[in-house]
Amino acid sequence: MVRVSEYPKAICTFMLVLFILICFGACGIEAQTRRIPPDEMAALGEIAEQLGKKDWNLNLNHCDENFNWYTPIVPTRISNSTVNCNCSSADECHISAIDLSRNYLRGSLPPEWASTKLEYMSFESNMFNGTVPAELGNLVDLLYLNFNSNNLTGELPKEFSNLINLRELSRLSSNNLNGKLPSFQSCKQLRILELEASGFEGPIPSDISLLRNLTEIRITDLNGGASEFPKLENMTALEKLMLRNCDISGTIPVYLASFPLKVLDLSFNRLEGNISNFDGATRLQYM
């Protein structure tokens, strides 16, 4: 028979056990709700198989346990092999970033990326060939895109106009793309636009003037298609302007002197006249 004095001790023990069970239950629920959706994991598996990536453990599908997806910190290593994910709420996690820079991967770009909610994508310095998949236009959450230094060919698909949240297109440079230089007029959030030696044809589209948030423009080595100096007067935050070898004719606009420019490169064009009023451009470091 339990004595009256033992009731407080029994109640405390019961409450402690109940608290532990609740904590473990909450942890279990959190672990379940932090899972990456099966369709995104399946897409990642298809991508890994196509690219020959055997160092990703795809049996781990919780957003906070995939440390094997990160490139080890090795001072002499310059390649990257990183997959990241984030959780916008307690029960919604998605693959948000993939960086496979300098892995010298071959083959075509997998269209399966379109099944993810990527915000960051970089394939810089690989050996991808073929065309850019139109499916990548479905990545409407994408903020950063870098295809620099590959062997991509063909025209940029019109579906790229769906990337309305893109902040940095850095870069499509050093590929073998062709066709007219895209306007990116729907990408009004763009801050950085780098299209150096990408293979595109001129002229520079007039509606580039709609990209008023740009702080950096690098367009070089356009094939054919002469143009007048693009209308940039509304890009008052512009700090770096490189329009080299773009077959631009006419005079250099005076409003450039009022911009906070640090870099200005207009070389190898057919411009004429004097560069006026640049004495006040105190931030200019290279011209």
Secondary structure as UniProt FT lines:
FT   HELIX           4..6
FT   HELIX           7..33
FT   HELIX           38..51
FT   TURN            58..59
FT   TURN            63..64
FT   HELIX           67..69
FT   TURN            75..76
FT   STRAND          82..89
FT   TURN            90..91
FT   STRAND          92..99
FT   TURN            101..102
FT   STRAND          106..108
FT   HELIX           111..115
FT   STRAND          120..122
FT   STRAND          127..130
FT   HELIX           134..138
FT   TURN            140..141
FT   STRAND          144..146
FT   STRAND          151..154
FT   HELIX           158..162
FT   TURN            164..165
FT   STRAND          168..169
FT   STRAND          176..177
FT   TURN            185..186
FT   TURN            188..189
FT   STRAND          192..196
FT   HELIX           206..210
FT   TURN            212..213
FT   STRAND          216..220
FT   STRAND          227..228
FT   TURN            233..234
FT   TURN            236..237
FT   STRAND          240..244
FT   STRAND          248..251
FT   HELIX           254..258
FT   STRAND          263..265
FT   STRAND          270..272
FT   HELIX           278..280
FT   TURN            282..283
//
